[in-house]
Amino acid sequence: MSAHITRRSLIRGITMATAVATLATGLAACGGDSDAATAEAAASGSVTVGRVSNGAAKETTLKVSEVKSISDLLPDAVRKSGKLVIGSGTLPSGSPPLGYVGGDQKTLTGSEPDLGRLVAAVLGLKPEIKRFTWENLFVGIDSGKVDVALTNVTVTEERKRKYEFASYRKDDLALETPKSSTWKFDGDYKVLAGKTVSVGAGTNQERILLAWKKKLESEGKKLTVKYFQDSNSTYLALNSGKIDAYFGPSPSLSYHVTQSAGTPDPTRVAGQFSGAGESLQGLIAATAKKDSGLAEPLAAALNHLIDNGQYAEWLAAWNLSNEAVATSEVNPPGLPLTDS
């Protein structure tokens, strides 16, 4: 996939050249999420999800406290630190309902930060959430500045070479178009011929889209892929007709559809696709450095939340119940190397 390799090589080159400077700057600029309300709630054995969500979630207080048999599974260094440093790839503008700055203009809210707070409570640790751009999120994990990423990371076989996973949600992707469009995506890449589609750089959906682009090119057909810095720029392009569709995480696109319904530029979901390809249900997972020893306690904490009902209440609060999994798995099958 020469076009794919060329773009990825360019991104990697830029990222490696700037990683040291941007990582330090990003951490200093963003800091951690240490608001008093979150700390006090955790200390009292409860976590409130859906805070300052601007109507995206139903604020719900969940009873959750440390489970010693699970926290004992933590690596010594993390347990002794007393905190779980959680990476959130939500810079620059966030991605509702997954992760974004809330209505108070300071609190990082969203389904993913809330799950991080719940998991940290089970582990008896204080959650410290740090925001990154998507590319620098993985630099943070690699450098040890972040214990775990909880930010819509898809399990792929390629990523397993560097990271270990504890799954917690289905990974479904979607294509969003203007509501006036009659175009539909039924899972067959051939219907993308002649279209211009936007996607986030360095994401799993980019890999899938570029694989489709390569297939179409081999058939003498064209698919144009465009990139924008943030979601606002993407939707401006969609509304102005510069792109035909946006390919991204289903929760974010479904949320935007509801938000755009009463505006002059309403949108619709034109179709969905599994983040692991045609033959495998994609999974979103907590992501830690390979051999860090974190995947097992993270999965145990998630399964405790599943078994005791807080997981279902968290999903319901954020209107994501259709993405529930029955259990958290350590390093489940992911998008195959041939597709990634």
N, C-alpha and C positions, 0 to 999 in steps of 0.2 A: 504494500500500500504506500507508494512513493509519496503521494501528496500528504498522507497522514504522517509519515516519518519526517518529512521536511518540516511541517509545522510544529510537530512535537519536539524535534531537535532544536528548532529556533526558540521555543518556549523554555526548554530545559537550559539552553545556553544562557538566556537572559536571566532565568531564575538563579542558576548557579553563580553567575557573575554578581548578582545583587543580594544574594541570600543573607550574607553576614550583616550588611548594612540595614536591609529592610526588616529583618527579623527583630533586631534590637529596637529599631524605630517603632515597628508595629506594636511590640509589647509595651514600650513606654507610652505610646499614644493611647492604647486601648485600656491598659490596666486589666484588673480582674473584676468580676461581678461580686462584690462583697457588701451589697446593700443590707442595712440593719434588719429589715423585715425578714429577709431570707435566713439570716443567721439565727435570729431569735426563734423563728418557726421551727428550724431544724433542731435547735436545742430543746424545744418543748415536745419533740416527737411528732411533728407535723410538717408538711410541705404544702404550700398553696400554689396551685398551677393555674395558668390563665390570667395572671395578674397583668394589669395595664395593657390588655391585648387589643384595645380599640375595637372591641366587639367580635374579634376573631374566635374567641373562646369563652366558655362559661367558667368564671372564677370558682375554683373548687379547692377546699382544704382537705388534704388526705393524711390520715394517720400513718406514719412510717417512722421506724426507729432502727437503730443498729441491731444487726443479727450477728452475734459474736462468732458463731460457727462459720459465717461467710467472711467477715472481716479478718478472721485468722488466716484466710487463704491469701491475703494480700502480700506482695513482696515487702520485706522489712523496711526498705527505704521509704516506700509510699505510706505504710502504716505509721512509721515514726514521724513522718512529716506532718501528719494530722490533717492533710488536705488532699483533695483530688483536683488536679489541674486539668481542666476540660477545654479542649480547643474547639472553637466555633468559626467555621469558614463563612462568616456573614458580612465581611467588609467588601465593597464600601457601603452598600445600601440595604443589606439584609434581604431576606426572602420569606415573607409571610406565607403560611403560618409557621414555618419551620424555625426561623430565628430572625429577630429584628428588634430595633429599639422601640419600646412601648410608648404609650400615651403620655407618660411623664417625661419623655425626652431623655431619659438616662438609663432606665432599666432594660437589660437585654431579656426580652420575653420570647415566647415561641415554644412549640412542642419539644424541640430538641434540648434547649437549655433547661426546660422543666424536667425532662427525663433525667438529665445530668444531676439535677438537685435531688431527685428521688433516689437514684442509684447511690449517690454520695451518702445519703442518709442511712441507707441499708448498710453501707460499708463503715459507718461511724466516722466519716470524714467531712470536712468543711469544703463545699464546692467553690472552686475559684475558676471562673470562666474567662477565657481570653479570646478576643476576636482577631481574626486574620483574613486576608484574602484567601481564596481557595488554594492557590499554589503554595503560599507560605504556611498554610495549615500543616502540610506534610513536612515542610522544613522544620516546623516546630516539634513535630513528633520525632523526626530523625535526630534532632539536636538534643532531645531530652527536656526541652522547655515545656512540653505538654505530655501529660500522662496518657490521656485518651481523647480522641476526637469523637464528638457526638454531633454530627452535622450532615446527615443524609449521605453518608459514604456507602457506596455499593460494594458488596463483596465481589472481587474478581480474582481469577487465578493469578493474574499478573501481580496484583497488589499483595497476594499472599507471599510473594517472594520477600517482601520487606516488612509486612505487618501481620498481626494476628487479630482475630475478629470475634465478637460476640453479637449475634444477630438479634434484632429487636423489632423489625417492621418489614412488611413487604415493600419491594421496590418496583413501583410502576411508573412508567414515563408516559408523557402525553404530548400531543401536538395541539397547539392552540391557534385558532384563526379568528379573523373578524366574524361576527355573528352573521353578517351578510353573505359570507362565503358558503357555497354548497359543497365544497370539496370534503371528502372523507378519507380517513386512513384506516384500512382494515387489517394492517399488519404486513401487507405486501409492499415491499420497497419500491416496486415498479410504478406505483401511483405517484411517487415523488419526482418522476421525470419531468423536467421543465420547471420545477419549483425552486424558489429561493427560501431557504430555511435558516433561522438563527439558532445558535446553540452556545452554551458556555464553554470556553476553552479549558482543556484539561479535565473535563468531566467524563463520566462513563457514557452519557448520552452522546457526547461528541464522538467517542470511539465507534459507537454503533452507527451514527449518522455518516461518518467518513467511510465506514465499511460499505454502507449502502451506496454512497457516492462512487466508490471504486467499482462496484458491481455494475452500476448504471453506465459508467464510462466504458467498461468492457463490452457493453451492448450498444455503444455508440450514442448514448443518451447523456443528458446533462442534469446535474443537481448542483445548484449554487449554495454554498454554505457561507453565512456571514456571522461576524462576531461583534458584540457590543460590550462596553465596559460594565454596564449595570442594567438592571431590569427596566429602569425608567427609559433608557435609551432604546432598549429592545421594543418596548411597547409603543414608543413614538414611531419607530420604523414600521411596526405592524399596522398601526392606525393610519399611517401615511401611504401604505402600499409598497414600501420599499422591500418588504419581505412578505412571503405568503403565509408563513407559519413560524411558530416558536416551539422548539423541542426541549422540554425540561421536565423536572419532577412533577408528577401528577398532583400532589397536594398543593404545591405552589400555584400551578396553573388553574386548578379547580377553585382555589381561593380567589384568584384574580378574576375569574369569570363571574363569581358572585359579586365582587366589588365593582365590576364594570357594568353590571346589569342596568343600572339607572343612569348611565352616562351617555354622552353622544357617541361613544365608541365601544359598544358592547362586544364581547368576544364569546367564543364557544370552544369546547373541547372537541376536536375533530376525530380523535381516535387515541387509543392507548397501546402500550407495548411493554413487555416485561424488561426490566433492567438487566436481565441475564440472557436475553436472546429468546428465540422462538421456542426452545425446548425445555427451558428451566425458569422457574419462578425466581425473579431477582430478590435479593434481600439487602436491607440496610443494616449496618452493624456498627457497634462501638469499635473503634479502631485504635490499636496500640502498637508500639514497636514490636517487631517479631522477637520472641524469646524474652519479653519483658515480664512474663508471669502474670499479666493482668487479665488476659482473656477469660481464664477460668473463674476468678472471683467476680468479674463483671457479669458473666453469664449466670452465675449463681445468684447474684443480686437481682438481675432481671427476672429470673425464674421465680424468685421469692415474690417479686411484685406481681407477676402473672398469677401465681398460685393464690395470692391473698387479695386479689381484686383491684389493687391500686393501678395496675397496668391498664386494665379495661376502663377505669374511671379517667385516667390520664388521656387515653385515646378519645373517649367520649367527649371530654371537655374541649378538645381541639377538633372535633368532628372528623376524626380519622379512624373510626372503629372498623371500617372496611379494610384497613391495612394491618389488622392484628395478625400476629403469629401465635401458634399454640405453645411454642417453647423457644427459648434462646439457645442457639447452637454455637459451639466453639468451632470456628473455621469451617462453616458449611460450604458446599459446592457453590462456586461463583461463575460469573461470565467466563467462558472458556478462553484459553489463550488464543485460539484461532479467531475469535471474535473481538479480542481486546488488543 
